[in-house]
Structure formats: structure tokens, C-alpha cells
Amino acid sequence: MYPDLNLFIDGQWRKAERSIAVVNPASEEELGQLPCAGRADLEDALAAAERGLAVWSRTAPRERADIILRAAALMRERQEEIAQTITAEHGKPLAQARLEVIRGAEFFEWDAGEAMRAYGRVIPAAAGSKLSVHHHPIGVVAAFSPWNFPMSQPARKVAGALASGCSIILKAAEETPGGAVHIVRAFQDAGLPAGVLNLVFGVPSEISEYLIPQPAVKLVALTGSTAVGRQLTSLAARYDTRALMELGGHAPVIVCEDADVEKAAVSGAIRKMRNTGQVCTSPTRFFVHHSIFEEFKARFTERAAATVVGNGMEPGVEMGPTANERRLPVLTALVEDAVAQGAELLTGGARLGERGYFFQPTVLADVPPEARIMQEEPFGPIAVLNPVADLDAAIAAANAVPYGLAGYGMTNRADYIDRMIDEVEVGNLSINTLEASLPETPFGGIKASGHGREGGAEGLDSYLTVKNVWHSRSIA
């Protein structure tokens, strides 16, 4: 069921002179050959996007919304096919892949509604004058999406751009291209005009270094690592190009003494291993009140160790492989460093099996602040459990990283909640839930976790320009 892989430029699918293999991370078998865009392909994509912009930016918001909603409906109808593709190329359990398809469709459905709510306003003025504010599509968008959510991550970028009236060139991840291919198929079948949505793959640096300096490109949108985000932001700044960056995280979880220890530990262990920990909002650094720490540690470790690991196509599997082989030595090194610094390894800590890119669900306890994992996002199935004396210590530890994407708190005390809202340095704070965002809420980070927001009423802001109009009845 894996799709034929092609570039999509100006409404047409095409191959390229170069190609690379796409590999199933559970079996290490080749799924297909992915075409890599060359300079001519990128030139064609840019020219097509400019033509598409001229059409799409003048299309009524209602018509744009109708096409987006038709595409979203097709994705829902094709849920199983898309989910099979996601599991094959990424490795996540099929049940999680099915949910990802629905989540991606919801992003499109929300932004379709926002297309008709990108309101301007009229400002009270003196007699004889009218003051008004208008929003316009910013222009061609160059978007870059990661491999951890093959369908829902590119969906965020495409939804925001198309709802705003922009055209887009999407560079999706080479490890997991199938989700983006399915998105494009749905929009092609929904009647999107040629050139509005273009899909390319290839060498990331070649694509970014060609597209970002182009005068027609008015917005660079990335979900990715902080290191890559800084590179692209720097390049965009050289050309006065706006940037929307959703970057890395290292999410803290503050577990207060009044929390339900059983529920907090079990839900934390389950959520930590979701998507093999390859989530920018993944709960990773658990700061647990010392009075409940031993109980929390025992229950969390028990549930983490019981995680069913295997091929995502098999029933009952809770965690698949890492998405690529290069994650394995990184995760191993983080564990070895933590243990060398004095941390206790409670379970896991090594590669699992000899075939496929599997890593054991891993729990570390009493990890000193000098350990690398206390500052570096593991982006894998590793949890850190540390005791804290009180909420002051927990908040200080939570904020002791350069990241500020997501944070979580487990408590029912109103005063604790108020303090977390005021003091935990993140763009997304969740209390008594480990869900970080919904389509109707704005999502993004602070500090080294990026800038700009996707979703919610703020989700189209980066894709729109603001024009103030002062109309006087007579020449003054």
C-alpha cells in the first residue's frame, strides 16, 4: 500500500534525476525510491507557486475553505490507507497513525474556518476620515516539515498557508515522505488550482539555500530542531524574510505532593513512550515531590518497562522503532553519560534487537544537573525522574533549560496552578493532562523553542500582512 513517490510541481507529479531509498525502520527493508529535486525542479516549483499565488490570493475565502474541507474529507475517507503508509515509513503503531490522520484533518478543518474569520477592523476616526485595517496573504511560503509526524506536521503548514490565500512549496521529510504525498493527492482530487501547493524532497541545505533568498518567498515556516531553526532564521534574516519557527523542546512535568500518584505515573509513562518519545512536546523531565517520589518512581518504571515494543503493524504494539538509525547512538550516549554522572538506570538503556531501529523504553532517576540529558532533548524513549523539595525547586528545575515549548503540571491546588501559569517558562502549559495542543489553540514556543504560532485564532497571523488604510474624503 506504500505510495509511488514523486515530486508535485505545478499540478503535475514528476520524477527527478537523483533518488534515495526510503526504509521501513522496523524491518530495514526498502519501501521505495524518493526523487530528490534538482535546481531546475526548484526553479519550476517557484515559478508555479508565483502563478498559483496570483490565482489563490484572489479566490474568495469561502471558496478556499470549501476546497480545504473537501480535501480534509478525502483524508478522513482514506484514513486507513494513509495510516498504513505512516506506520510503514515511520514505525509508529497503526492505532497512533490512524489518530494522526484524524488530527491532520482537524488542522485543515479548523484553518478552513479561520479563512473566513481573518477579520480586519474599522477604527473610530474624525469626521471626514475612515480608518480601517486589512489583512492580505503574505505571498509564497517555503515550508519545511519533520519526520516525526509524517502527515499532521506538514498539515499544519499547508493548512495555514492555504487558508490565508498563500501558495506554498513544501519540503517534507525524506525519511517519511508518504504522509505529505497523501496530503497533496487529496488536494489535487479536491480541485486545488495548479501551483498553489507544490511538494519537493531532496538535500535540505540545497533546497533551503535556493528557496529562502528568492524575492518571491515571503515566509519561511519550519518545524524542526533548534539548530536547524537558527540556521534558517539567520538565512531568512539576511533577506528580510519573515520566519515561523516551531523548534525543539525538553518538556518538564511537575508532580506535586497532592497529585494522584498512580494516575500521574502511569499516564506519564504511557505518554513518554508515545511515538517512541519522538515528539517535541514529549514529557521528559519529571520533577516529583520528594514525599511521593519513591512510589511514583516504582509505578512509572513498572509501566514503562511493560511497554509493548515491536512492528507498528502488529496488534497490541504500543511503541515502534526510532524513525532512523542515527538516533540509536545518540540515545545510547545520553544514557551512558547520565549513568557515568551518577544517575540510576531503572530500566532499558540500550538498543533492542538486531534488526530495526528499536530502543528500549528507558527510565533514569536521580540525574544530576551536569548530565547532558538534563540540557539536551533526547527525542527518544528516555524519561528522567528527579525528586524535588517543593514547588519552588520544581519550577526552577523546569526553567533551567534553554527551551520553552511545552510544560505540564499534576496538581489540584489552585495556588500551585496559578504559580505554574505565571512562572513556568513555556508556550504551552497543561495541567493534569499530557496533551499539549488542539487545532483550536495556538501552539508554539518561547526561548530556544521558536517564535510564531500555529493553530487557534492566531494560526494565520504569520501568513498574513497587515495594511492600515486612512481614507480622507478630501485632499488635506
Salt bridges, closest charged atoms under 4 A:
ASP4 OD1 - LYS15 NZ 2.99
ASP10 OD2 - ARG51 NH2 2.93
GLU28 OE2 - ARG351 NH2 3.68
ASP41 OD1 - ARG14 NH1 2.79
GLU43 OE2 - ARG39 NE 3.39
ASP44 OD2 - ARG14 NH1 3.11
ASP66 OD1 - ARG62 NH1 3.95
GLU80 OE1 - ARG98 NE 2.73
GLU81 OE2 - ARG185 NH1 3.82
GLU100 OE1 - LYS92 NZ 2.60
GLU109 OE2 - ARG76 NE 2.74
GLU114 OE2 - ARG117 NH2 2.59
GLU174 OE1 - LYS171 NZ 3.03
GLU175 OE2 - ARG326 NH2 2.49
ASP189 OD2 - ARG78 NH2 2.71
GLU206 OE1 - ARG18 NH2 3.16
GLU257 OE1 - HIS289 NE2 3.86
GLU257 OE2 - ARG413 NH1 3.92
GLU262 OE2 - ARG299 NE 2.99
GLU294 OE1 - LYS297 NZ 3.36
GLU302 OE1 - ARG299 NH1 3.04
GLU318 OE2 - ARG303 NH2 2.53
GLU344 OE1 - LYS297 NZ 3.81
GLU376 OE2 - ARG372 NE 3.02
ASP392 OD1 - ARG419 NH2 2.71
ASP415 OD2 - ARG413 NH2 2.62
GLU423 OE2 - ARG419 NE 2.94
GLU425 OE1 - LYS447 NZ 2.90
GLU435 OE2 - ARG103 NH1 3.70
GLU435 OE1 - ARG271 NH2 2.97
GLU454 OE2 - LYS157 NZ 2.85
